[in-house]
Amino acid sequence: MLIQRMIAGCTLGMLVACTETDSNEPITVDLPHLVAEHEAYDGRVVNVSGRVASFDEPRHYWLEDDEFHRVALLPDDSVSDKVGEQVHIIGTFSTSPDQGRRIEVTGVTQQE
C-alpha cells in the first residue's frame, strides 16, 4: 500500500511538472527570488516587477529593485521609454555564464 501511494505521488508530481513546463502561462516571481534561483527559471516565461534602469555606454536596459537585484531586458526598444518607471515585465527568462540573466520581453505594463 505504501509503495502504491509513493508511485501515485511520483506520477502526480511528474504530471504537474510536465503541465507547468508545457504551459506558456507566465510564472509570477519576485525579482530577488528570480536572481537567487535563476537556473530554475531558465527558459521559462516569467512575470516580474521592478524599476527599469539604463546605461548609455553601451546602451542597455535592466529591471532592478531597491536592493539592486538586476536582470537585463531585451530588446532595448521594448523598455526604452520606461526608464525610471515601476513596471510589470512578461517575457522569457534565460541565464548563462556568457550572457548573464536576461528577459526577452513580450509585454510591459506600468505598475499603479
C-alpha positions as CSV (number, residue, x, y, z in Angstrom):
1,M,0.0,0.0,0.0
2,L,2.8,2.4,0.9
3,I,4.6,1.7,-2.4
4,Q,1.4,2.3,-4.4
5,R,1.0,5.7,-2.7
6,M,4.6,6.6,-3.4
7,I,4.1,5.6,-7.1
8,A,0.9,7.6,-7.3
9,G,2.6,10.6,-5.7
10,C,5.6,10.4,-8.1
11,T,3.2,10.1,-11.1
12,L,1.2,13.1,-9.9
13,G,4.4,15.1,-9.4
14,M,5.6,14.3,-12.9
15,L,2.2,15.3,-14.4
16,V,2.3,18.6,-12.5
17,A,5.9,19.3,-13.6
18,C,5.1,18.4,-17.3
19,T,1.9,20.6,-17.2
20,E,3.8,23.5,-15.8
21,T,6.7,23.2,-18.2
22,D,4.4,22.8,-21.3
23,S,2.3,25.8,-20.3
24,N,3.1,29.2,-21.8
25,E,1.4,30.9,-18.8
26,P,3.8,33.3,-17.1
27,I,5.1,32.3,-13.7
28,T,4.8,35.2,-11.3
29,V,8.1,35.6,-9.3
30,D,9.7,38.4,-7.4
31,L,13.0,39.8,-8.6
32,P,15.1,38.7,-5.6
33,H,13.9,35.1,-6.0
34,L,14.4,35.1,-9.8
35,V,18.0,36.3,-9.3
36,A,18.8,33.9,-6.5
37,E,17.2,30.8,-8.2
38,H,18.0,31.9,-11.8
39,E,18.8,28.4,-13.1
40,A,15.3,27.1,-12.0
41,Y,13.6,29.7,-14.3
42,D,15.9,29.3,-17.4
43,G,13.7,29.1,-20.5
44,R,10.5,29.9,-18.6
45,V,8.0,32.6,-19.2
46,V,8.0,34.9,-16.1
47,N,6.0,37.8,-14.8
48,V,8.2,40.0,-12.6
49,S,8.1,43.6,-11.3
50,G,10.7,46.2,-10.8
51,R,12.1,49.6,-12.0
52,V,13.6,50.0,-15.5
53,A,17.1,51.4,-15.5
54,S,19.6,52.0,-18.2
55,F,23.2,52.9,-19.0
56,D,24.5,54.8,-22.0
57,E,27.8,53.3,-23.0
58,P,27.0,50.8,-24.3
59,R,23.2,51.5,-24.2
60,H,21.4,48.7,-22.3
61,Y,18.4,48.3,-20.0
62,W,17.6,46.2,-17.0
63,L,15.0,45.6,-14.3
64,E,16.0,46.3,-10.7
65,D,14.7,46.7,-7.2
66,D,15.8,48.8,-4.3
67,E,18.3,46.1,-3.3
68,F,19.8,46.1,-6.8
69,H,18.8,42.7,-7.9
70,R,19.1,43.1,-11.7
71,V,18.0,41.3,-14.9
72,A,18.8,42.6,-18.4
73,L,15.8,43.4,-20.6
74,L,15.8,42.8,-24.4
75,P,15.1,44.2,-26.9
76,D,16.0,47.7,-26.0
77,D,13.0,49.3,-27.7
78,S,10.6,47.3,-25.6
79,V,11.5,49.3,-22.5
80,S,13.5,52.4,-23.7
81,D,10.5,54.7,-22.9
82,K,10.0,53.2,-19.4
83,V,13.3,54.2,-17.7
84,G,12.7,55.1,-14.1
85,E,9.2,53.6,-14.1
86,Q,7.9,50.7,-11.9
87,V,6.7,48.1,-14.4
88,H,5.5,44.5,-14.7
89,I,7.5,42.6,-17.3
90,I,6.4,39.4,-19.0
91,G,8.9,37.5,-21.1
92,T,11.1,34.5,-21.5
93,F,13.9,34.4,-18.9
94,S,17.3,32.9,-19.7
95,T,20.6,32.7,-17.9
96,S,24.1,31.7,-19.0
97,P,27.7,32.4,-17.9
98,D,28.5,34.4,-21.0
99,Q,25.2,36.3,-21.4
100,G,24.1,36.7,-17.8
101,R,20.5,36.9,-16.7
102,R,18.0,38.4,-19.2
103,I,14.4,38.5,-20.2
104,E,13.2,38.6,-23.8
105,V,10.3,41.0,-23.2
106,T,6.9,40.2,-24.7
107,G,4.8,42.6,-22.5
108,V,5.3,45.6,-20.3
109,T,2.7,47.3,-18.2
110,Q,3.2,50.2,-15.8
111,Q,2.5,49.5,-12.1
112,E,-0.2,51.5,-10.5
